[in-house]
Amino acid sequence: MTASLKKTILISLALVLSAPLLMSQSPGSMSAMDETVRTLFAARGFSGVAMSPDGKQVAWVESSAIYISATQVSATQVSATQAAGAKPRRITAGDGKAFHDEGAISWSPDSKNLAFLSDAAKSGQQQLYIVSASGGTAKKLTNVKGFLTTPGWSPDGKTIALLFTENAERAAGPLVAEVAQTGVIKESVTEQRLTLVDVASGNLRQISPADMYVYEYDWSPDGKRFVTTAAHGNGDNNWYIAQLYTIEATGGEMKSIHKTPLQIANPAWSPDGKSVAFIEGLMSDEPSVGGDIFVVPAAGGEARNITPGMKASASWLTWTSTAAGQRIFFGEEIDGGSGLATVDVSSGKIDTLYRTGDLISGNGWGTAVSLSADGMVTAMVRQSLAHPPEVWVGPIGNWRQITTVNANLKPAWGEAKSIHWTNEGFKLQGWLLYPRNFDPSKKYPMVVNVHGGPGAMARSSWPGSHSFGVALSSAGYFVFQPNPRGSFGEGEDFTRANVKDFGYGDWRDIMTGVDQTLKEAPIDEHRLGLTGWSYGGYMTMWGVTQTNRFAAAVAGAGIANYQSYYGENQIDQWMIPFFGASVYDDPQVYAKSSPITFIKKARTPTLVLVGDSDGECPTPQSYEFWHALKTLGVETEFVVYEHEGHMFASREHQKDVIERAMQWFDQHLK
């Protein structure tokens, strides 16, 4: 970024953030906005849940605090509840008087101890601890400087593996704010390495090579090896070209057992140690997983797709073993909701166990649960647009809610309905959120809210502080959240249907979905808005250059020009599977999907929002789009948020996004 460009952006930011909000706002809408913001920020979130191997206890992470509760399963195996008289007990490395940044929980194989991370010793620097499940003082095992994540016990319970980025300047992953660079610019490479900690002594050793970034791992059943997903070089960027490797627990070289031009995730050893299962598919974001299930020999060889043609996207898996043979239990994204199923490794036969429109998860991203060792008891976090998140425990389909921390929260928005339509041979689904206090005798404006990704899925989950689109329902809007081609939920052919076609088939899916909503609800077709973040921000920029049907738009962290974007972002490896070649080899395929190519067609008033440290969708992309609109006389406003990455961390900034988006649409649609 040139000095003059940086100065212009900072001046724009200062003017916008220091000025009063000038857009008109009715008192009723202001009240609705305030209530909605309070509701979006009020929910206590869950970032992890773990069932003990013996099925008798469940632990969870609730707003960076760890809790544990005893459970009991009835003799008929139809439900699980908290044990009589049991109350959740907080687990902490501190003195219990203050709260710390604690999480990343993992049970020992004998269910007697819990490993976790805590910054109780020094704020901002987590260390590895273990504590007895029956109580007592936590034992600190590490004293390192850097980023730790994902502890996992060895089968014999003597060692804990984790991923460690020594001397890391920030948390791992491309969603957080990038570190500013000046002077001679070099690619910043800090490797996340597979690390072992001896439980008895606390001795720590990094076993993966120093030039290799490890993303995920799984212990072999005998505890002698690991399977990992890993890549050389920059961790944020090279996840998209990661391979499947094995490595001995003693360390040394890593052996590649599977390489693919697509993305891989969730490697897991079979119970007999002979095979490895994993998810492979076209994925656009590291935390967002979806694809088919593959199995490959642990020694290497040809990987076999055991779910070809599945009309769902696997998001998580684990192995189970019965007298009938080995099966894989998995979570799936399907039809805008969550599903649990098993697949027979030999025959590929899929048995559906449970489906719901709610989100059931173990980590906050895709569909997943935590299982006891015998697979009889599961724990999960369950939520929807109607019900805030809580922990549930029990056999599959017979869960009981065991937490009530969000019991007093009620939706500040309207009812959500799943709608379906077809376009060009595709079955399509989306969520239509009704206005709060809906009156069927009235017509309402509607805002189309396109999800990020595109490898993701709009679903019914309790909105958080980033959900500025959902907030509009409280102020008298329909909100339409479509799942166009390229999304998860309808199988790999559907997910790959937008390759080399961004802005065309996916956009037609969205617009035919808009037509469907007009048939199903009293929506004023002359008061339509368009918004989204990331891929949704791109589709917003694209949409206003393709049609004048929208009266207003809010583009968050969008992409205006794929040709310039290729050289500006920190994760360019994601683009080649989607565009078929680099921008240097096929610039035209990038140009044809760039909103800036068609910018002179834009007429829609557009608010543009972005963080100043976004490595996924960098600030210059939003600046380029805003500059073009301003130059062409289209009504626009541009806000850059200080030290924010792709996912905003500051609550004040999150709140400002919600308020500005709502006021922008009120000004132009009401």
N, C-alpha and C positions, 0 to 999 in steps of 0.2 A: 504494500500500500504506500503510495507517495505521501510526502509530508502534507501537501496541499489537500489531498483527498481526506487524510486523517483529520486535518483541522476542520474541514467542512462538516464531516460527520459529527465531530465533537461539538461544534457550534450548533448544529441542528438539534443534537441531543439536549444541550443546555437550554436552548430556547423552548423546546417542547416540554421538558420535564419541569421547568421553572414557571411556565405560564399556567394560568388557570384553565380549567377545561371549559372551552367556549361553546361546546355543542349543547343544543337545547335538551332538556331532560325534564320530564314530568315528575312531580312529587311521588306519584305512585310507583313509577319505574325506579326512582332512586331508592325507595323503600325496598322494592323487590331486589334491587342490586345488592343492597347492604345485607339483606337476609341471605341471599344466595352466596355471597362471598363468605359470610360467617359459616354457612353450612359446608361449603367446599373445603374450608380450612379446619373444620372442627373434628372430622373423623380421625380416630386413632388408627394408624395404618399398621399392617402386618407385613414384615419383610421376610418371614420364614416360619415354617412350622415343621416339627420333626417328631415322628412317632418312635417311641423306644422299640428296640428289636423284640422285646418280650411282650409288647402290646399293652403294658400296664401303666405307662406314663406318656405324656405328651408335653413337649416344650415348644414355645413359640417366641418370636421377637415382635414386640409391640411398641412401635414408636421408639426404637433404639433401646428398649429395655427387655430383658429376658424373663420369662415366666415358665413355671413348670407345674403340672397338675397330675395327680394320680387318676387313672380311669379304671372302669370295670366293665367287662363285657358279660352280658347275660348268658345263661347256660344254653339258650337256644340260638345264640349268635345272631340276634336280630337287631341289636343296638348297643351302643356304648355310651356311658355317662361318666361324669366325675364320680369318683369313689365317694361313698357316704361320708359326709363331714369334711371332705377334702376341699380346700380352697387354693386357688392359684398362689404359688409362692415365688417371689422374685429371686432370681439368681443374679449375683453381681460380683465383680472383683473388688468393689469399693466397700465402704463401711455401711452402706445401705441408707445413708442420710441424703446423699446426692445421686443424681442420675448421670450416667456416662454414655459414651457412644459404644454400645455393646451389641453383639449379634453374631452371625455366622455360626450357628449351633450345630453340633454333631455328637451323636450318642456313641459310647463305646459298645463293642459287640455284646458284652454281657449286661448291658443296660444299667450299669452301676455308676457310670461317670458321664459327665457332659463336658465337651470341649467347646470353647467359645473365644471370641475376640473382644477385647476391652481396652479403652484408653484411660482406665482408672489411674494407672501409674503416672501418665503424662498426657495431658489433653492434646488431642490431635494425632497421637501416635498409638495405634492399637498394638497389643501384644497377645500372645496365645496363653490361655488359662485352661485349667481343668478343675472341676468341682464334683464332689460326690452328689449323686442325685438325692441322697437322703439328707443332705445339708452339710454345713461346715464352711470353712474358709477356702476360697478358691486359691489354687496354686499357680503361680506365674511360671511359665516354662521358657519364654523367650525374652530377650532384651536386644531388639534390633531397631534399625532405622530404615524405614521404607514402608511399603504397602503390603499388607497380608490379606489373604482371602481364602475361602473354601477349605477349612480343615476337614480331614477325613481319617478315621482310625484304620489301622491295619487289621486284618482278620484276627490276629492273635492279641490285639489290644495293647501292644508294647510300643507302638510307634504312631505318631500322627503326621500325616502328610498335609502340606498346604502349599499355596502358591505365593511366592515372595518376590517383590520387585524392590531390590535393595536401593536405598537412597532415592526413591521415587519422589518427584516434585509434586505429584498430584495423584488422585485415585486413577485406577485403570479404566480404560474405555473411552470411546469417542464422544460420549454425551456430555462430559464435564468440560469446563472452560480450559482452553488451550493456554499454555505458558507463552507469554510474549517473547519474541526473539528480536535481538538487535545485533548490529555488528555483522561479522561474517556468518551467514546463515548456513547451518548444517542440519541434516535430518536428525532429530532427536530420537535416539534409540536407547531405551532402558528395558532390559529383558525380564519378563516375569518367569521365574524358574521354579521347577518342582523341587520342593524342599522337605526334608524329613526331620522330625524332632523326636528324640528319645524321651518317652514319658517319664522314666525313672530319673534320668540325669539332666534333662533339658538340653542335651547336646544337639546342635543343629548342623545339618550339612545340606548343601545344595547339590542335587544329583544330576539335573539336566544340564546340557552344555551351555556355556556362557553366551553363545551367539544364537540361542533358540528361545523364542517366546512361547510359553505353554499356556493354553487357554482353559483346558479341562483335563481331568484325569480320572482314572478308576483303578483301584487295587485289583490285582488278580486274586482269585480265590485262595491260592496258596501263599499270598503275601510276598512273592518273590519278584514280581514284575508290575509294571504299570502299562496301561494304554492311555494315550494322550491325543488331543488335537493340538498341533503346534505348527509354527512357521518361523523362518529366519527373518530378522529385521524388525521393522516398526510394528509393534503389537496392534495398535489401533487400525492400521491400514491392512496388514497382511492376514487378518482373520479370514478374509475372503478367499485366500489361496492356501489355507491351512491344510495339512495332510494328517493322516492317522499314523501315529508312531507307537512303538513299544520301547520300553527302556527297563533295564534291570534295576531292582531296588538298590543294588550296590553302586549304581551310577554308570557312567560311560556313554558310549555313542547311542543315538536313538535310531531305531530301524523303522523305515517307512513301510507300512503294510497296505496303504491305500491312498491313491492320489486321484483327484477329480477336479474338473473345471468348475464345479458347483461348490456349495458350502456344506460343511459337515458340523455336527454337534452331538453332544450327549453320548460319548462312547461308553460302553458297558460290557464287562466280561460275562460270558455264559457261566453257569454254575460249575460246569465241568472244566472250565479253563481253556477249551479248545477253540472258541469262537468269540468274536466281538460284534456287538450290534451297535448301530449308530443311525442318526437321522441325516439324510442328504437331500438337498433341494436348492432351489433358487431363493436365497435370503438376502435382504438388503440391509439388515441391521444386526449387529452382533448379539444383542440380548434377545432378539425376536426370532424364534426358531419355528420352522415349519417345513415339512417335506415327507418323503417316503422313508420306510425303515429298511435298512440294509444289514446283511450279516456277511462277515468276512472271516476266513480262517485266521486264528491268532498268529500263525506263523507267516501269514501273507498269502496272497493269491487273489482269485477273482471274487469281487464282492457281488452278492446276489440281492436284488430287490425283492423283498418278500411281501410288499404291499402294492404291486403295480396296479394302476387304475383306481386306487382308493379315492373315493370322493370326500376326502378330508385331508387335513394336514397334521401329521404327527408332530407334537411339540415337546414330548418328554417320554422316556421309556425306562423300564427296568426288566430284569429277567425273573421268571418264576419257573419252578420245576415241580412236576407232578408225576404220578405213576404213568400217566398217559404220554409223557414226554415234555420237552422244553417248550415253553411259550414265552412270549414277550408281552408284558403288560404296558400299555401306553396311554398317554393323554392325547386328545385330538382337538383341533380347532375345526368346527363343523357347523355350517349353516348359521353363522353368527353366534354360536354358543360353544359349550364345552361337552366333551364326551370322554368316556373311559372304555377301553376295549382291550382284548387280547388277540394276538395273532400266533397261530401255530407255525413254528419255524420250519417244519418239514413241508407242510401242505400249503401254507399261506392262508389258511382259513381264518377269517376274522370273526370274532364273536363280540357283539356290542353288549356292554355291561350296563351302561348308564349314559343318558343324554339329558342336557338341560340348557335352557337359554341363559342361565346364570354363568358367572365365571367361578370355576373351582380351581384353586391354584395352591402351590406350596411356596412360590417365590415372587409372586406379584406380576409375572409376565404371562407365560402361556399356561395351558391346562396341565395340572400336575397334582399328585397327592403324595403323602409320605406313608409308607407301608411298614407294618410289623414284619419280622423275619418270616413268619408263616403266611403272610399275605392276608390274614383274616381281619385285621383291624387297620383302618386308614385314618389319617388326619389331614385336614386341609383348611384353607381359608375360603369361605364362600361369600359371594356378594353379587349384587345386581344393581340396576338403576333404581330399584324400589327398596332395596335393603342394604344397609352399610355392611362392611366386612366384619366377620366374626369367625372364630375357630370352631370347627365341627369335627366330631370323632365318631367312628363306628365302622361296621362292615359296609361295603359298597352299596349305596342306595338306601341305607338305613342309619344315616348319621344323626347324631344329636348335637345341638349347639351347646358348647360348654363355656363360652365367654359372652358377656353382655356389655362390653365396654362402650359400644356405640348405640346402646338401646334407646337412648333419648333422642337420637337423630332421626329426623323425618325428611323426605325429599323436599327440596325447595323448588322442584321442577315438576313437570307433568308426567303422565303415564307414557311408557315406552311400548311400542308395538313393532313386531317383526313383520316386514312386508317383503313380498317376492315379486319378481317380474322376469321376463326373458328378453334377450337381445342377441341377435346374430348367432343363435344356437346355444348360448350360455344361459344357465340358470343362475339368477342373481338374487341377492338378499341384502337388506339393509334394515336399520332401525329408525323408526319415525317417533320422535319424542314430541308429545303433544304439549301445548301451552298449559301452564298451571292454571287452574280454575277454568278449564276449557268450557266454552259455551258453543254448542253445535249450531246455534242460529247465527253465529258471527263468522266472518272471514278473517283469516289471520295472515300475517307475513310469514315467510319461511326462510331459514338460512340453511344452506347445504354445507355440512361440515365434513370435509374429506380427511380420512385418517392418514397418519404418516406411514412410512415404509418405502415402497409399496408392499413389501413383505410383512404384512400385519393384518389385523382384522378389526373392524368396528364391532363392539360387542356390548352387552348389557352388564356394565360393571359400575360400581359406585364411583362417581367422578371425584377427582382430587383437585388440588390447587392449580393444576395446569389445564383444567377442563373449561376453558373459556367459552367453547362452543355450547356445551350443555347449559351454561349459565343463562343463555338467551331464552330458554324455555320458561324461566321464572318471570320473564318480562314480557310475555305475551307473544312468543314466537313458536312456530313449529321448527324443529331441528331435525334435519334428515342426514343420517350417517350411512352412506352407501358402502358396499363392498364390491367394487368393480373388478374386472379381470386384473390379475396381478396380485390380488389379495390372497390370504390363506382362507381355508374353509371349504374349498370345493375340489381339492386335489391338485397334483402337480401340473397337469395340462392347463388348468385354469390359472395357476400362479405364473406359469411361463408364457401366457398368452399375450403379455405386453412387451415381450422382448423385441427390441428394435422398433417399437410402436408406441412409445410414451406419448400421451396426449391425443391419441386417435381412438383405438378401440376402447380404452379405459374411460375416455371422456364421453364417448357415445353411450357407454353403460351408465354413467352417472346421469346424463341428460334424459335417457329413457326412464331412469329411476325417478327423476323429477316429474316426468309426465305421469308416472304411476301414482305418485303421491297426490297429484292434482285430482286424480280419479277417486282417491280413497278418503280424502279429508278436505274440509272447507278452507283451502289455501288460496290466497289472492295471487294469481300468476303475475301480477304487475308489481308485487312487492317481494321479490326474491333476492336473497343475499348469498354470498359464497365466501367460505373461509376454510382454513386448515393450517397445519404446521408441518414443516419439513416437506415430504412428498405432497401433503395437503396444501402447503404453502406454494409449492410449484404448480399444482393443479389449479390453485386460485389465480396465480399469475397467468397461467395458460388459458384458463377459462375466460378471463376478461379480454383476451386477444382473439377469442373465437366466436363470441356471441355478445349481444347487448341485452340478453334476457335478464341479467342481474342488475339491480339498481344500486348495489353497494357490495364491496368486497373488503376482506381483511386478510392479508397475506403474511403469515408468520414463518420466518426462517425459510424462505422459498429459494428457488433456483430460476434465474431469469435467462441465463445464457450458458448452455451446456458446454459450448466450446471454451469460453473463458473459465468456467467452473472447473473444468478438468485440471487446470493448472493451479487452482486456488485452494482446493479443499485438501484435507489431510487423509482422506480415505479413497483415493482414486481407484483402488483395486476393485471396488464394488461395481464399477461402471462397465467393465469389459463383458461380463456375462450378460448384462442387460442390453448393451449396444453392439456387441459382436466384435468390436475392435477398439483400439485406443483412438482418441481424437486425432492423433497424428497420422493414423492409417486410414481413417474414414471420417473426415470432418463433417461430411454432409449428413450422416445419420444423426449426428449431434445437433446440427443446425435445424433440421426439420422438426425436432421436438423442442426447440427453444422458444419460449414466449417472445423474446426480443426480436426474433425473425418476423413476427407478425404484430409488432408493437403499435404500428400506425393504425390498426383497427380498434385499439382500446378506447373505450369511452366511459367505462365504469369508475365512479369514485372509489379509490382504493387506499386503505390504510396499510402501511408496510411496517413490520416489526421484526427485530432481530437482535441477538446478543453480539457484543463486540469481540468475543473470543470464541465464536462458533467455528469449530473445525470441520463439521459436517456440511453446513450450508453457510459459508463465510459471508461476513458483512458486505463485501463489495457486490455480491449478487443482488442483495436488496437495494443497495445504493444505485446500481445500474438500472434497475427497474423503476425506482422512484424518480431518478433523474430523467429517464425517458418520458414518463408520464407528465412530469412537471414541464419539461421542454415542449411537449405536444399539447399543453393546455388542459390536461385531464386533472380533475380535482384529486389531490393526494396529500398524504401526510406521512412522515417517516420518523420512527422512533428507534434509537439504538440504545441498548441497555448495557451499562458498564459492568465489565468482568462477568459476563454471562456466557455460558457455552450453549450447546444445542438444547439442553434441558435446563431451564432457569433454576437457580438455587435460592435466590433471594425471595422471601415471601412478599416484600414490598413490590418487587418487580412483577411477580406473578399476579398480585392484586391489581397492579396498574394495567397489565394486559387485559384482564377481565373487564375492568371498568372502561378502558378505551374502546375495546371491541364493542361492548354493549352500547356505548354512547354513539359510536360511529354508525351502527345499524339503526339506532333510534332516530338519528338525525336524517337518515336517507330513506328508511323504510316506513317510518311512522309519520 
